[in-house]
């Protein structure tokens, strides 16, 4: 299964974007799916996670502004980002972890999000 991230772009502070992470196969095989981001000169950081059961968790810096979701029927995960700030500027990556007799750890390519002040 491959992951394809999309939806990034340039937005003004206070604006919104929705990122998508489309899988080439069923996402039902993944126990958890993640969004990470990496800003220039910084380490990659975890932004949000969603489990098969729908449990979600967020980095403190995005709580109340970002919402992670998954649509198993569409084999797609989303990240709704509201009230964007310049410090949200980064390349965003999706990741998924599962087990099918062996560990699955799949990364999508990044999508650039740029928030102007």
N, C-alpha and C positions, 0 to 999 in steps of 0.2 A: 504494500500500500504506500502510495506517495501522497504528500501534502503540498498544496498550492495556496500560498497566502496572497491576498489581494485587498484592495480597498484603501491603501495609503494615499497620501497626497499632501497638499499644502492648504492649511486652514488658519484663520485668524484665531487669536486667543479668545476663549469663550465659545468657540464653535464645536462642532461634532463631526465625528467620522465613525463609520462602521467597517471594521476589518472582517474579512471572511477567510476561513481556512478550509478549503475543499479537499476531500480525500478521494483518491482514485478507486477506493473500495469501501467496504463497510467500516464505519467508525465504531461499531458495536464491539469490535475486538479490543478496543483500547479501554483500559481501566481508568485512565485519567488523560486529560488533554490540557495543554498549557499554552499561555502566551508569555513570551519573554520579550525584552527589549534591550537594545544596546545603543547607548549614546556615544558620540565620538569621544575617544579617550577614556571611556569608562568600561567597567566590566558588564557583561550581560547580566540582567536581573530578571527575576521572576515577577511577572505582573499579575497573573491570575491563573487559577486552576479550576477545572470542573471534572468531577468524577462521573462514572457511569450512572451512579444513583442520583446525580444532579447536585451533589454538594459542591459549593463554591467557596473559594477563598481568594483574597486580594492582598496585594501589597498595600501598606498603610498609605502610601502616597497617592493611590488611585481609588481608595474606598469612597463610596458615595458618588463617584463620577463615572466609573467604568462598570460595565456589566458583561460577564461572560455567559455564553449559552451554547447549546449544541442541538442540532436538529438531526437525529439519527436517520430519519426518512430521506433527508437530502445529503446525508454524509458530510455535513458541514458544521464547523464551529465558528462562532462569531465573537467579536469584541466590540461592544457599543461603547464609544468613548465620547463623553459629554464634558462640557466646561473645560475644554482643553487649555493647557497652559504651555508656555514656551519650554518649560522643563520636561514636557512629555515628548519633545522632539527626539526621535530615535529610529533605528530600524527595528521593526517588530517581527518576531519569528513565532511560528506555531510549532508545537511539539506534542507528540503523543506517545504514551507508554502502554504496552500491553503484554500479554503472555499467551503464546499459542504453542506451548511445548518448548519454546525458547523466548528469550526476552526480545520484545519489539521496542525499538526506540527510534522514532521517525521524526525528522525535522523537515519543515518546509523552508523554502527560500524566504528571505526577508522582504518586507514591504516598508518603504520609507514613509514616515510620518513627520511632517515639519509644521510646527506651530509658530506663527509669527506674532510678535507683540504689537 
